[in-house]
Amino acid sequence: MQPLALTLGEPAGIGPDLALAVWHRRAELEIPSFYVVSDPEFLRRRAERLDLDISISSVSPTAAAATFPTALPVVALDVRATAEPGRPDRSSAPAAIASIRRAVDDVFSGSAAAVVTNPVAKNVLYKSGFAEPGHTEFLAKLVEEATGKALQPVMLLWSPELAVVPVTIHLPLKEIFKQLSTGLIVETGRIVARDFRTRFRLAHPRLVVAGLNPHAGEEGTLGEEDRAIVAPAVAQLAAEGIDVRGPLPADSLFHESARATYDAALCMYHDQALIPIKTLAFDHAVNVTLGLPFVRTSPDHGTAFDIAGTGRADARSLIAALRLAARLAVAPMPAALSTS
């Protein structure tokens, strides 16, 4: 298998720290080979700051796997990164964006098996003119640029304890009622069911759908949206042969015995999905983008500016993201997403 392409993330955050620390512990961790898409000199400076004795080698993606055992392979960017830990600067957004673009180019060319992204700071990107709500939507834009095909990306937060999908993602609460639709829930459910069959190799994935309102609307007494929008989507997915139940009250969907009855929960908005998984698996949950013609995973945490450059960052989520990316990348690409 080709190596994984690991992006730099926000240079002032903990992403560079984690990349260096994980490679430094590569033997004990038994992780798949990867290369970092970065300014090599920036990583050398950060390694010195962290007091890590690391050999860094600028390589092409094709040489990364052979280099990995003895030196951290870095595919060099033309963009320099100059930010100090905890202090984003004018180089932050261009370096982070260039790293993502190059990683996607590499996976499309076959030089990388999958893309693993370190966390970015959305507010830093927005100040630079970045137009997308987040990583997920930007990856979909890059796919459309490369293939001419528009697609719907789906955010999955995965852990051994729980897998959740927010149907609407980065929206203010007041916008959810405008954006949520039967069609959106149906298309999200289709993508989740398909990718769980093809990527996760579950022959019959079991889905549940959370209600939007308390008690899933209580037969309309606590809001009509669950009867008018969510229930018809569940019925349509079931008619297509997908094992799905709902809408179910979200307040009783995430305890241990309930979790044993499904493989993924479709939630109606961001916090409905992310609060339970971050409660159960804060240090090792993985962000996976479904619906893409390649595998993309990411640690499920932010840039942690307050501890960047200190060596205190917890690498467990990145380790899980690297391992899951390698696991999913060996599965065949869904035919519907083939770019050939």
C-alpha positions as CSV (number, residue, x, y, z in Angstrom):
1,M,0.0,0.0,0.0
2,Q,1.2,3.5,-0.7
3,P,2.0,5.8,2.3
4,L,-0.6,8.1,3.8
5,A,-0.4,11.8,3.1
6,L,-0.5,13.7,6.4
7,T,-1.3,17.5,6.1
8,L,0.5,20.1,8.2
9,G,-2.7,21.6,9.6
10,E,-2.5,25.0,11.3
11,P,1.2,25.6,11.7
12,A,0.8,27.4,15.0
13,G,-1.3,24.5,16.5
14,I,-0.5,21.1,17.7
15,G,-0.7,19.3,14.4
16,P,3.1,19.7,13.7
17,D,3.8,18.5,17.3
18,L,1.7,15.4,16.8
19,A,3.2,14.5,13.4
20,L,6.7,14.7,14.9
21,A,5.8,12.8,18.0
22,V,4.0,10.0,16.3
23,W,6.9,9.4,13.8
24,H,9.3,9.5,16.8
25,R,7.3,6.7,18.4
26,R,6.7,4.8,15.1
27,A,8.3,1.5,16.2
28,E,6.3,1.1,19.4
29,L,3.1,2.3,17.8
30,E,3.2,0.1,14.8
31,I,1.6,2.7,12.6
32,P,1.3,2.7,8.8
33,S,3.9,4.7,6.9
34,F,3.1,8.4,6.1
35,Y,4.7,11.5,4.9
36,V,4.0,15.1,6.0
37,V,3.1,17.7,3.4
38,S,4.9,20.7,4.9
39,D,7.7,23.2,4.8
40,P,10.6,21.0,5.9
41,E,12.5,23.8,7.7
42,F,9.4,24.6,9.7
43,L,9.2,21.0,11.0
44,R,12.9,21.1,11.8
45,R,12.5,24.2,13.9
46,R,9.5,22.7,15.7
47,A,11.4,19.4,16.4
48,E,14.2,21.4,18.0
49,R,11.7,23.3,20.1
50,L,10.2,20.0,21.3
51,D,13.7,18.6,21.9
52,L,13.1,15.7,19.6
53,D,16.1,14.2,17.8
54,I,14.4,13.6,14.5
55,S,16.0,13.3,11.1
56,I,13.8,15.0,8.5
57,S,14.1,14.1,4.8
58,S,12.6,16.0,1.9
59,V,11.3,13.4,-0.5
60,S,8.9,12.7,-3.3
61,P,5.8,10.7,-2.3
62,T,7.1,7.7,-4.1
63,A,10.2,7.6,-1.9
64,A,8.3,8.2,1.4
65,A,7.7,4.5,2.3
66,A,11.4,3.6,1.9
67,T,12.4,6.7,3.9
68,F,9.9,6.3,6.7
69,P,11.9,3.8,8.9
70,T,14.9,6.0,9.2
71,A,13.7,9.6,8.7
72,L,10.5,11.5,8.7
73,P,9.5,11.9,5.1
74,V,8.4,15.4,4.1
75,V,6.9,16.4,0.8
76,A,8.0,20.0,0.5
77,L,5.6,22.8,-0.1
78,D,6.5,26.0,-2.1
79,V,4.8,27.9,0.8
80,R,6.9,28.7,3.8
81,A,5.4,28.4,7.3
82,T,6.7,30.8,9.9
83,A,4.1,30.8,12.7
84,E,5.3,30.3,16.2
85,P,3.4,27.9,18.5
86,G,0.1,29.4,19.6
87,R,0.6,32.5,17.3
88,P,-0.9,32.1,13.8
89,D,0.6,34.6,11.3
90,R,0.2,35.5,7.7
91,S,1.8,32.2,6.6
92,S,-0.7,30.1,8.5
93,A,-3.6,29.9,6.1
94,P,-1.6,29.7,2.9
95,A,0.5,26.9,4.3
96,A,-2.5,24.9,5.7
97,I,-4.4,25.3,2.4
98,A,-1.5,24.4,0.2
99,S,-0.9,21.3,2.3
100,I,-4.4,20.0,1.9
101,R,-4.4,20.7,-1.9
102,R,-1.1,18.8,-2.4
103,A,-2.3,15.8,-0.3
104,V,-5.5,15.6,-2.4
105,D,-3.5,15.9,-5.6
106,D,-1.2,13.0,-4.4
107,V,-4.1,10.7,-3.6
108,F,-5.7,11.4,-6.9
109,S,-2.4,10.6,-8.7
110,G,-2.0,7.4,-6.8
111,S,1.0,8.6,-4.9
112,A,-0.8,8.4,-1.5
113,A,-3.2,5.8,-0.2
114,A,-5.3,8.2,1.7
115,V,-5.4,11.7,3.2
116,V,-5.1,12.3,6.9
117,T,-5.6,16.0,7.9
118,N,-4.2,17.7,11.0
119,P,-6.6,20.3,12.5
120,V,-6.9,23.8,11.1
121,A,-8.1,27.0,12.7
122,K,-11.2,28.0,10.8
123,N,-11.1,31.6,12.1
124,V,-7.6,32.0,10.7
125,L,-8.6,30.6,7.4
126,Y,-11.7,32.8,7.2
127,K,-9.6,35.9,7.7
128,S,-7.5,34.9,4.7
129,G,-10.6,34.8,2.5
130,F,-11.2,31.0,2.8
131,A,-14.8,30.5,1.5
132,E,-15.7,27.0,2.8
133,P,-17.3,26.3,6.2
134,G,-14.6,23.7,7.0
135,H,-12.3,20.9,6.0
136,T,-15.2,18.6,4.8
137,E,-16.7,21.1,2.4
138,F,-13.2,22.2,1.1
139,L,-12.4,18.6,0.2
140,A,-15.6,18.3,-1.7
141,K,-14.7,21.5,-3.6
142,L,-11.3,20.0,-4.5
143,V,-12.9,16.9,-5.8
144,E,-15.2,18.9,-8.0
145,E,-12.2,20.9,-9.3
146,A,-10.4,17.7,-10.1
147,T,-13.2,15.7,-11.6
148,G,-15.9,18.1,-12.6
149,K,-18.3,16.1,-10.5
150,A,-20.2,17.7,-7.6
151,L,-20.8,15.5,-4.6
152,Q,-22.2,15.6,-1.1
153,P,-19.5,15.1,1.6
154,V,-20.7,13.4,4.8
155,M,-19.0,13.9,8.1
156,L,-18.6,10.7,10.2
157,L,-17.2,10.8,13.7
158,W,-16.0,7.2,14.4
159,S,-14.7,5.4,17.5
160,P,-15.0,1.8,18.7
161,E,-17.7,3.0,21.1
162,L,-19.9,5.0,18.8
163,A,-20.2,6.3,15.2
164,V,-22.3,9.4,14.5
165,V,-23.1,11.5,11.5
166,P,-24.4,15.1,11.7
167,V,-26.8,15.6,8.8
168,T,-26.3,19.4,9.0
169,I,-22.8,20.4,10.0
170,H,-21.5,23.9,10.6
171,L,-24.7,25.8,10.9
172,P,-26.1,28.2,13.5
173,L,-29.0,26.5,15.3
174,K,-31.5,29.0,13.8
175,E,-30.4,27.8,10.3
176,I,-31.0,24.1,10.9
177,F,-34.7,24.4,10.4
178,K,-34.1,26.1,7.0
179,Q,-31.5,23.6,5.8
180,L,-32.8,20.2,7.1
181,S,-34.9,18.4,4.5
182,T,-36.1,14.9,3.8
183,G,-33.9,14.8,0.7
184,L,-30.8,15.7,2.7
185,I,-31.4,13.0,5.3
186,V,-32.1,10.4,2.6
187,E,-28.9,11.2,0.6
188,T,-26.9,11.2,3.8
189,G,-28.3,7.9,4.8
190,R,-27.5,6.4,1.4
191,I,-23.9,7.5,1.5
192,V,-23.4,6.2,5.1
193,A,-24.9,2.8,4.2
194,R,-22.9,2.5,1.1
195,D,-19.6,3.5,2.6
196,F,-20.1,1.3,5.7
197,R,-20.6,-1.6,3.2
198,T,-17.7,-0.8,1.0
199,R,-15.1,1.0,3.3
200,F,-16.0,-0.6,6.7
201,R,-17.0,-3.9,5.1
202,L,-20.2,-4.3,7.0
203,A,-22.5,-6.5,4.9
204,H,-25.7,-5.1,6.5
205,P,-25.0,-1.8,8.3
206,R,-27.6,-0.8,10.8
207,L,-28.6,2.9,11.0
208,V,-30.6,4.9,13.4
209,V,-31.9,8.4,12.9
210,A,-32.3,10.8,15.8
211,G,-35.3,13.1,16.0
212,L,-34.8,16.8,15.7
213,N,-37.0,17.9,18.5
214,P,-37.2,16.6,22.1
215,H,-38.7,13.1,22.3
216,A,-38.6,13.1,18.4
217,G,-41.4,15.6,18.4
218,E,-43.8,13.6,20.7
219,E,-46.3,12.9,17.9
220,G,-46.2,16.6,16.8
221,T,-46.8,18.1,20.2
222,L,-43.2,19.2,20.4
223,G,-42.8,20.2,16.8
224,E,-43.9,18.9,13.4
225,E,-40.5,18.5,11.8
226,D,-40.0,14.9,12.9
227,R,-43.3,13.8,11.4
228,A,-43.0,16.0,8.3
229,I,-39.3,15.8,7.5
230,V,-37.5,13.1,9.4
231,A,-40.0,10.2,9.4
232,P,-40.5,10.3,5.6
233,A,-36.8,10.1,5.1
234,V,-36.5,7.1,7.3
235,A,-39.4,5.4,5.4
236,Q,-37.7,6.1,2.0
237,L,-34.4,4.7,3.2
238,A,-36.1,1.6,4.5
239,A,-38.0,1.2,1.2
240,E,-34.6,1.2,-0.5
241,G,-33.5,-1.8,1.6
242,I,-31.4,0.0,4.2
243,D,-31.7,-1.3,7.7
244,V,-32.8,2.0,9.5
245,R,-34.9,3.0,12.4
246,G,-36.3,6.4,13.5
247,P,-36.8,9.1,14.3
248,L,-35.8,8.2,17.8
249,P,-35.5,10.4,20.8
250,A,-31.8,11.6,21.0
251,D,-31.8,11.6,24.8
252,S,-32.0,7.8,24.9
253,L,-29.9,6.9,21.8
254,F,-26.4,6.9,23.2
255,H,-26.3,4.8,26.3
256,E,-24.5,1.5,26.2
257,S,-27.4,-0.9,25.5
258,A,-28.8,1.4,22.8
259,R,-25.4,1.7,21.0
260,A,-25.2,-2.1,20.7
261,T,-28.2,-2.0,18.4
262,Y,-26.8,0.1,15.6
263,D,-23.6,0.8,13.6
264,A,-24.1,4.5,13.0
265,A,-26.5,7.2,14.3
266,L,-27.6,10.0,11.9
267,C,-28.1,13.1,13.9
268,M,-29.8,16.3,12.8
269,Y,-27.2,18.8,13.8
270,H,-23.6,19.2,14.9
271,D,-23.8,19.2,18.7
272,Q,-26.4,16.4,18.7
273,A,-23.8,14.2,17.1
274,L,-20.5,15.5,18.6
275,I,-21.4,15.9,22.2
276,P,-22.0,12.1,22.8
277,I,-19.0,11.0,20.9
278,K,-16.7,13.5,22.5
279,T,-18.0,12.4,25.9
280,L,-17.4,8.8,25.2
281,A,-14.2,9.0,23.0
282,F,-12.7,12.4,23.3
283,D,-9.1,11.3,23.0
284,H,-9.4,8.7,20.2
285,A,-12.4,9.5,18.0
286,V,-11.7,10.0,14.3
287,N,-13.3,12.4,11.8
288,V,-13.9,10.6,8.5
289,T,-15.3,12.2,5.4
290,L,-17.6,9.8,3.6
291,G,-18.8,10.3,0.0
292,L,-15.4,11.1,-1.4
293,P,-13.5,9.1,-4.1
294,F,-10.7,8.6,-1.6
295,V,-10.3,8.0,2.2
296,R,-9.9,11.0,4.4
297,T,-9.6,10.9,8.2
298,S,-8.6,13.4,10.8
299,P,-8.1,13.7,14.6
300,D,-11.3,14.8,16.2
301,H,-9.9,17.8,18.1
302,G,-8.8,21.3,17.4
303,T,-5.5,23.2,17.2
304,A,-5.0,23.6,20.9
305,F,-3.0,26.8,20.6
306,D,-2.5,26.9,24.4
307,I,-0.3,23.8,24.4
308,A,1.3,24.0,21.0
309,G,5.1,23.6,21.1
310,T,5.0,22.2,24.7
311,G,5.1,18.5,23.9
312,R,1.9,18.0,26.0
313,A,-0.4,17.3,23.1
314,D,-2.2,13.9,23.2
315,A,-1.5,11.9,20.0
316,R,-4.1,9.2,20.5
317,S,-6.6,10.7,18.0
318,L,-4.0,11.1,15.3
319,I,-2.8,7.6,15.8
320,A,-6.3,6.3,15.5
321,A,-6.8,8.5,12.4
322,L,-3.7,7.0,10.7
323,R,-4.6,3.5,11.6
324,L,-8.2,3.9,10.4
325,A,-7.1,5.5,7.2
326,A,-4.9,2.6,6.4
327,R,-7.7,0.2,7.2
328,L,-10.2,1.9,5.0
329,A,-7.9,2.6,2.1
330,V,-7.5,-1.1,1.4
331,A,-11.2,-1.4,0.6
332,P,-12.3,-1.0,-3.0
333,M,-13.6,2.5,-4.0
334,P,-17.4,2.6,-4.4
335,A,-18.2,2.4,-8.1
336,A,-20.4,5.5,-7.9
337,L,-17.3,7.5,-6.9
338,S,-14.9,6.2,-9.5
339,T,-13.1,9.0,-11.4
340,S,-12.2,6.8,-14.3
